[in-house]
């Protein structure tokens, strides 16, 4: 199992980034071994469709779950179609804390888009 989390910098000790599609980095973690890799968000500079690009990245990483602070409709629909569970990091301040809260079952599962999305024109 792999979890993808949004982060402000490329470290498991970094703060969580509240933005999914426009988050700065993705940290992909195996919660059992705590092995992780950091990746710059490939869609951060996209003129549109950042949520969909982020969802495709999560799918390519074979993530079973994504943890972030917000999921717009494009990201939500794409992640749901890929069978990837979504969770809000809630009061977690760091990526490592969010992983521990995920493992403890303390994160809120997302069942609908949490915001309107962020379309740039």
N, C-alpha and C positions, 0 to 999 in steps of 0.2 A: 504494500500500500504506500502511496505517496500523497503528501499534502502540499499544495501550492499556497503560499502566503504572500501578501503584498508587503513590501518593506521600503523604507526611505533610503536605505543604503545596502550594499551587498554583503551583509553579515547576519548571522542568526541572532546576534545580540542587538541588532538595530531596532529602531522603533517600527511598529506596524504602520503601513501607509493606508489611510482610510479610503483611497481611491482604487478601484479594481482596474478598470480599463486604462486609466491614466497614472496608475501607481508607478513609482520610479523603478523598482526592482521586484522580481519574483524570486522567492526562496522556495526551492523544492526540497522537501524533507521526508525521509523515511522515519515515521514516529517511533518505530520499534528500535532502530539502531541509532537514531539521531544523526545519521549521515545526511549532509545537505549540500546543495549547490545553489549559487546565486546567479541570476541571469538578468541583464537589463531588459526592461519591458520593450519588446520589439514594436509595440503599437503606440508608444507614448507620444510620438510626434505625428501620428496619423491625422489627416484632416477630418476623418470620420470613421466610424466603425471600430473604434479602439476596443470597445467591450467585446465585439465579435473576434477581433484579432487576439485579444487576451484569452478568450475561451478556446480558440484554436491552439494557442500555445500550451494551455493547461492540458488539452487533449493529447497533443504531441508528446508531452512529458509523462503521459499515462497517470496523471493525478486522479485520484478517486474523490478528492475533496478539495475545495478552495476556501480559504479563510481571508476575509477582507472586511472593510467597513461599509461598503456600499456596492450594490449590484443594480445597474440600470437595466432597462428592458432588453436591450440587445444582448448584453452579457448574460442575463438571466436565461433568456430563451435559448441561447447557444449552449450554455453549460447544461441546462436541463435536457436539451436534445442529445447531448453527448453522454448523459447519465452521470454527470459529475455533481456531487452534493455541494451545497453552499452553506457557509456559516459566517456569522458576524463575530468579529473578534471581541466585541463588547468592551469590558474594562481592561483588557490585556494591553499593556504598554509596549512590550517588546515581542519580537517574533518568537523567541524562546518561551516566553510566558504564554503566548497564544497557543503554542503547541502543547504545553502542559495542560492548559485549560481544555483544549480539544480532547486530549487523552483522558481527562477526568470527566468528560461529558458535560462541561459547563458552558459551552458555546451554543448560542441560539441558531437553530437551523432556519434557513431561508426558504420560504414557500411561495414567494412572489417577488417581483422587482421591489427594491427598497427605495428607489428614487426614480425620477423621470428620465435619467440619462443626461448626457452632456454633449449635445450636438453643436458642432462648430460650423458656421456658414461662411 
